[in-house]
């Protein structure tokens, strides 16, 4: 069915409520979870969300993007709201660089078992609260051939707009799920044959190069929160602790950058 095109000119039009104040992460976290939606930004990300099976609720487009998304618009009954650039920015509260957004129905695609089954390389993220870091970690894991990502219960939402955008849509294709129990979740990985490898700048850690020279067959790579790193509890449950050697007085890298380096060094054959 061809989408319904509506030429919208009012900032407070209720049809645009899905897109309201997208910069306010605390508001959006509750709104999107309660209403079962997420926002995709840019034509590429909108297309990837649609092609991986997510159902659109609506589209909000600057007119120049209609032709490039015409096949998707023609394949759904979701309304398409045409707005000018100024109105898009008034509604969302930020500079909409690409001028193409869509609201999709939210659903959990993978369970922890889905992620773990048949995997040999997993990133396990503990309480990483920055959405761009979560998106970057998922993008790196996907691009470097890892099998999936597991998130501690308090980690940021991979379906938040900034995480989706940073991942370039990899959150739609790489299996990810939340661990059900932070305290005991690593035990299940070990029981399934994974070596639990924690990343930490501790002096007693082996170097990433040493581990890469003879890696375990199955690796669950633990990465920690932006400030303090991994908790003592998760470090204490690890089989190995690994560090990236640093120079020039730098203690450590951003968690997303460190994860990317480790994913490359330990990538599957």
N, C-alpha and C positions, 0 to 999 in steps of 0.2 A: 504494500500500500504506500502511495506517495505521502511523504510527510506534509503536515499542514504548516504553511509558512505564515507567520504573523509578524507584522512590522510593528515592533514594540517601541514606544517612545516615552514611557514613564518609569522612573527609577523604582517606585514602590508598587509596580504591577505585581500582584500575587503569583502570577505565572513564573516569575523569576526568582521565587523564594529559595530554590535549590542553590542559587549562585550568590546569595547574599553574604557579604562580608567574609570572603574566602580567606583573608589574611588572618582572621582572628581564630587561632588554632584551638583555643579552649572551647569557644563557642562551636566551631565546626566539628570537633570530636564528638560532642554530645549530640548535635543536630544530625550528623551523618549516621552515627550508630543507631540512634532512636528511630530515624526515618528510613533506615536501610538503604543508604545511597552512598556513592562516592563520585568525585568530580575528576574527569579526565581533561587535560589541557594540551592543546596543540593538535593539528590534524593527524600527525603520526600516532600520537598516543590514543586519540579517539578511535582511530582505525584499528589499532592493536587490541583495544578493549573489546570492540565489536567483533572482531574476527576470532577472538578466543572465547566467545560465547556469552559475554555479559550483555544484559538486556538494557537498552537505553530508555530513560524516562523522558528526556527532552534534550534538545540542542540549543545552545545560544551562540550564534555566529555573527561575525561581521560579514556582510554580503560577499566579499571577495573570495571566501572559502567555500561557498555553496557548490560550485562546479567540481572542486576537487573531492568533495565528500558526497557527491550526488548519488553514487551507487548505494551508499549506506542509507542516506535519507530516503531513497526510493524503496529500500528493503524493510522499512519499519513504519509503524503508525505513530511513533513518538513525534510530538510537535517540534518544529524548528522555529526558534524565536530570532528574528533578524534585528540586530541592534547596531548602532554606530559605535565607533571606538570609545567616544567619550562616555556614553551610557554604560558600556561594558565595564569601564573602569570605575564609574560611580557605584554600580551594583556590587562589584567584587571587592573594591577597595584597594586594588593594585593595578599596575600597568600590565594589561593583557597583551603581551608581546605578539602572540600568534593570532589572536582574535577568533579562536575556535575553542569552545568548551562544550562538554556534554555531561549530563548527569546519568549515572547508570545504577541499576539495582545491585545492591551489595549482597554477595553470598560467599561463604567459605568454600573454596574449591577443594582444598586438600586437608586431610587430617594428619596428625603426627605420624601415624602408621604409613600413610601414603607417601610421605616424604622420606621416611627411613627405609621402607621396603626397597630392596635392590640397589640402594645407594652405596657408594664407597667413599664419597667426599661430601661432607656437610659442614656448613658454617653454623655455629650456634651462638646467638647474640644475647648477651645478658644486659637487660635494662638500658639499652641504647635509646635515648629519649629524643634525639634530634632526627626529624623525619628525613632530612637530606642524607644523613649518614646511613640510615636504614635503606633508603633507595639506592645509594651508591654501593653498599655492600651487596645487595641483591643483583645489581647490574654487573659488578665484578665477578661474583660467583657464577652467574649465567654465562658471561662472556668468556670466562676462563675454564669452562667445562665442568664445573662442580654440579652436583646433583640436586642440591636444595639448601634451604635455610630454615633453621628452627629459631624461634624467638621466645625469650623468657616472657612470662605473663605481663610484665610492666614495660616491655619495649614499645617503641613507637609503632603506629599503625602503617603498614605498607600500602594501604589503600587511601591514605591521606594524599591530597593533591601534590604536595611538594615531594613526597616519597615516590609517587608514580612518575612525576616529571623527571626527577633525578635518575630514576632507573631506566628511563626511555621506554617504559612499557614492559620491562623485564618482569615486573611483579605479576603480570598476567600469564607468563609462560613458565617461569621457574617455580617448581613446587616449594611452598613455604607454609608453615603452620606454627601455632603457639604451643609450647610445652604446657601440659596441664598442671604440672607440679614443679615449681622452681627447685624445691628442696631435694627431690628424688629423681628428677627427670634425666639426669646424666646416667643413672644406674641402668636404665633401659637401653641406652646406647651401648654401654659397655657389655651388657648381656647379649647384645646382637653383634658383637665382634668388633666394635669400633675402639680404636685407641683414642682416648680423650686427651687432646693436645691443647693446652692453655697458652695464650699469648700474653707475655708479661715482660717488662724490661728488667726483671730481677737479675742480679749478678750471678745467681746460681743456675740460671736457665741455660740450656744448650742453645747454640745459634741456629737460625733457620737453615743456613747452609748445611750444618751437620745433619739435621733431620732430613733435608731434601736429598742428601747423598744415599740414604737408606730409609725411605719412608715406610710406615706401616701400610698394610694393604687397605685398611679402612680407617679413615681419619674423621673425627669430629673436632673441628677447630673452634675453640672457645675464644670469643672476643668480648671485651668488657666495656662498661659505660664510659662516656667521654671524659669524665674527670678522674675518678679513682681507679678506673680499670676494673678488672675482675674482682669479685668479692672473695674474701678468704675462704668462704664455703666452697665456691666452685674451684678455686685454685687447689684446695685441699683434696678435691675429688678427681683431679686430673692425673693422668698417667705420665705425662711429660709436660714440662714448661719450656717454651721456646721464645727466643727474643730475636729481634732484628738489630744487629750491631749498628750503633750510631756514632757520629763524629761531630766535631766542632761544638761540643758542649750541649748538643741537643739530646734531651732525655728519651723522647719517643715521638712517633708520628701520630697524626690524626687517625682515629680508629678505622675510618674507611680506607685511608691510604695504606695503613698497615695490613688490613685484610686483603686488599688487592695484591700487595707484594707476596703475602703468604699463599694466596690462591694461585698465583703464577708459579711460585717456587715448588708448590706441592701438587700442581695440577696432575690429573690422571694421564697415563701414557696414551 
